[in-house]
Amino acid sequence: MLLFISLSEHHSIMHTSWLTAEQYASLSTKVQGAFLSPLPAFETLLISGADNRKYLQGQTTCDLNSLTDASFLHGAHCDAKGKMWSQFYLADAGEQLVVIAFRDELAASSAQWKKFGVFSKVGFEAGQQHYAVFGLSCSEGTDSTALTALIQQLDFARPAKGAVSRQQQAMLLALTDTHFLLLTPLPQAQQIMQQGLPLACPNAWLVRHIQQGFSYLEQGLIGELVPQMLNLQALDAISFTKGCYIGQETVARLKYRGGNKRAAFIFKAHSDELPAAGTDIEIQLGDNWRRSGQVVNAANINNELWLIAVLPNDITAADTLRLHSDSAPLLQLMPLPYSLT
């Protein structure tokens, strides 16, 4: 069994109080049925203060006015040119808002929000000492009852897509009907790791994340992509009716005037590689290969590589594509689970 652990993941484990290196190393790479994956590279930011919603409303692509106790928001944070600092998930945690995102992008957005937040009644606190993040999902073909049973073992009701199920201070966010993020206080996270639940390595959840057409921003791509390049308009992560926010002019122009020629696509390959974010993808043109796109996220378990990558939006299965690497594996285009139109 091959488990790929990036240096950034290893660094995060060493700074995680609720997950030991020994526990991480023991996580299964053989996934059957419903499973739970600790996600130490995903972190949280707590945003407090009387202006927290008003402030984020002017900073993000999602509509804070639509956030309720029973829902969460998927959104992006852009610079003035519409290029993303981050994409994230946002939920109401009582007196605070909690933002969940991959560590690199959360750090980038946090720095920007703090810089301009001095002019509003808003406060920021890193959530690592309060919350742990898990992914909950299932292998393809899993009976729905198995997923429901695992959710019930965690004392949650199973939420519908876009909804939040709550159990005291813990929250289960349904990204789809079968793919979830679980936010728990640290003591509860430590208990989960010792309960004999079906635990799997983070890459197991990340494979399912990619297969669902989701992505996140790693360091090399922060400030490089507009939201539509990662299909966020198809994932209900952009409100086109909320009014002004930073980068809104660019994002709206791409919708109403066109101009965005790139999108995110899912690929599979048989390879032992784990390409970094930003790795080139090449297209064959006659006898030559030309750079066509770049990897956004990758996950590899037992030599099955899954990618989500940004390429021209007219790419089809008839195109021959490969990863720009030593072994240069050919990439198989897989269907997106949602429509881009």
N, C-alpha and C positions, 0 to 999 in steps of 0.2 A: 504494500500500500504506500502510495506516495502522497505526502502532504507538503504543500508549498507554503512557507511562511516568509513573508517579506521582512526586511530589516525594520521597517516602520511598525509592523505588527509586533515583532519581538520587543521593540522599544516600548510599545504601549503596554505589553504584558508586565514588563518589569516595573511599571508605574501604576499598576492596577491593584487596589487593595482587596478586591473581591474575587480575583481569579489568580491562582498561583501558576507558575510555569509548569509544575507537575500536572495540574489539572488540564492545562492547555494541551500539553503533549499527549495526554491520554484520550483526547477527543477523537471520535470515530470519523473515518473517511468513507465508510461504507454506509450509505444512507438508504434506508428502506422505510417507507411510511412517513408518519409525522415526526418531526424532530425540532429540537431547540438548540440554537447556536449562540454561545457568548460572542459578543462583538466588541472586543476591547478597543478597536480602532475607531469606533463611533462614540462620540461624546455629547455632552449636553451643556447648554448655556441657559441660566435662569435670568429672566428679565423682569424686574420689578418696577414699582413706581406708578403714580397716577396717570402718567402719559405713555405707559408701555405700549398700549394698542395703537394710540394715535401716532406714536413715533414710528413703529414698525409699518404702519399703513403707508407712510411716505417713503419707506425704505425698500419695500419688497413687492414682488409681482402678485402676491395673493391678497385677498380682501379680508382684512381683520374683522370687518363688520359681520362677516358670515360665520365667524368662529363661535361655537357653542360648547357647552360642557360635554355634549354627546358626539362631537366631531373633532377633526383635526384639519390642518391645512398643509398642503404641499406647495412650496413656493421657491423662489429664487431671489437672490440679492445681487444687484448689478451695480456696476460703476456708471458714470455719466454717459458713457458710450454704449451702454447696454450689454457689456461683457460681464460675465458672472464671477462674483467673488465666491458664491456658494449656491447650492440648492439644499433644501432642508425640509424637515417636518416640524410643525409647530402645534402645541397643544396647550390648553388652559390647565394650570396646576394650582388653582385657587387664587392666592394673592399674587402669583407670579405666572408668567408665560414660560414654557420650557421649549427650547429649540434643540432638535436632534439632528446631527449631521456627522459626516466623516471628519475626523480630527483636523486634517489640513484645511479644508474649506471653512470649518467652524472657526478656526483660529484667524483666518483671513477676514471673515465677516465680523467677528468679535472686535478686532482691532479697529475696523471702520466704524462700527456702531458706537463704540466707546468714544472715538474721536469726536463725533458729531453729537453724541448724546448729552454732552455737557450743557447744551442749550435747552434741554427738556428735563422734565421730572421723571427720570428713568435711571435705573441702576442695573448693573450687570454682575453676575457671579458665575464662575465656572462651576459646573454641576458634578464634577468627578467625585467629590466627597459626599454627594447626596444620592446620585442615581447610577445604576448600571444599565447597559443596553444589551438586549438579546434580540436575535432574529428567530422567528417561529415560522416554519414552512413545512412542506411535505414533498416527497419524491413524486415524479410524474406517475399518474395512474393510481395514486393513493385514494382509498375509499374515504369519502367525506366524514364518515363516522369516526375514523381514526384521528382525524384532525380535531374534531369536536371533543373527543375523549381527552386528548392531551390538553386542550384549552381548559376543560373542566377540571383536570388534575391540578391546574394552576389556580383554580377557584375563580375563573372568569366565565361570563357568558360570551358566546362566540359573536363578535360584532360583524355587521355587514360592511362591505367595501366603503371606505370613507368615514367609518364610525369608530368611536373609542369605547372600549369596555373598561370599567374601573373596578378596582378591588383595593379599598383603602387608598394608599398613596401610589399604588402601581397602576399602569395604564397599558392596554393592549390596543395598538393602532392597526386597523385592517387596511393595508396598502392595496390588496385585492381580496377576493373571497377566500384565497388559500395562502396568502403571503402577508406576514405581520411583523411589526416591531413591538417589542415588549420593553417597557421602561419600569424598573423596580428600584426601591430603596436598597442601599448596599446590604443591610442585614438579610433582606429577603433574597437577594442575589446569591449570597453565600449559602443560604439554605437550599436554593434551587440546585446549586452545583453538587449537593450531597444527598439529593432525594431519590437517586436512581432513575431519573427521567431519561428519555432517549436523547442524549446530547451528541451533537455533531460539531465538526470543526467549522470555523467561520466560512471557509470556502464553500461548504455545502450550501449555506444560505446565500452566499454571493452568486453561486451558479444560478440558483433560482431567481435571484434579484435580476441578473442579466437576462435570463429567459423570459422574465415578465416585462422586459423593455425598460427597466429602471437603471439609473446610473448615479454616480457621485463624482465630485471633483477632487482629484489628487493634485499635489503641489504643482506639477508641471503644466497643468491646464487651467489653473486659476487665472482669471482675467483674460482668457483667450476665446471663450465661446459665448454666443448669445443663447438665450433660453431655447429658442426654436431648434437650434442645432442638436439639442438633447431631447427633442420631442416633448418639451414641457407643455406645449399647447394641447397635446393629445392626452396628457396626464392630469388635466385639471389643475395645473400649477401656475397658470397665468389668468388673471382677471382682466378682461378688456373693457370693463365697465366701471372700475373702482375709482378712476381719476388718476391724478399725477403721483408718480413715484420716481425715484432716481433711475434713469435709463429707460423710462416709459416711452419716450419719443421714438427711440430705435425699435423697441419691441413692438409697438403699435404699427409703425411704418412697415415692418416686415409682414404683418398680418394683412393690412389693408392695401398696401401698394406692391406687395411681393418683394422679391429681391433676395430672399434667403434661399440659397441653392444647395444647402447641406442639411443632412439629417443623421440621426443615430440608427445603426443597424446592428443586428445580432449575428454572430458568426460562431461556427464550431470547427475544430480541427483536431486531428490526432497528433499530439505533440507533447514533449516533456518540457516545453518552454513555458515561462510565465512572463510575458512582455510587460514592460513598464508603461505607465500612462504616457502618451505622446509618441510611442513607437510607430513608425511609418507602416502603412499598408499600401501595397503596390498593385496596379492593374496591368495586365498583359495587353500590349498593343503591338500586334504582329510578332516580331522576334524580340521585342524590347519590353522592359518593365518601367512603369512610370509611377511616381508617388501619387496616390489618389486620396489617402485619408490617414487617420491616426487613431490608435487605440485610446479609449477612454478608461475602461476597466477591464480586467482579466481575472479569471479564476481557473485553476487547474486542479483536478483531482484524478489520480490514477491515469495520467496521460491523456485525459480528455480536456481540451482547452476550450473555454467559452470566452467570447469577447463581446463587448459592445463598443462600437467604433463610429466615428463621424466620417462620412463620405458624401460625395455628390448625391443629391436625392433622386437621381435617375439611374442609380445602380440597380442591376437586375441579376437574377440567378444565372443568366447567360454570360455574365462577365467573369473572367478568370482573375482571382485575387489571391495574393499571398502576403504573409507577414514578412516584413523586412528584418531578417535575422540570420543567424548562422545556418540553420536548417531550412529556413524559408518555407514553412508548411503552407500548403494550399488551404484556403478558407472556404467553408461551405456556408452560404447565406441561408439564414433561418428566418421563418416568418415572424413578423412583429405581431404581438397579441392585441394590437389596437390599430386604428386607421389614422394616417397622417393627414387625410383630407378633411 
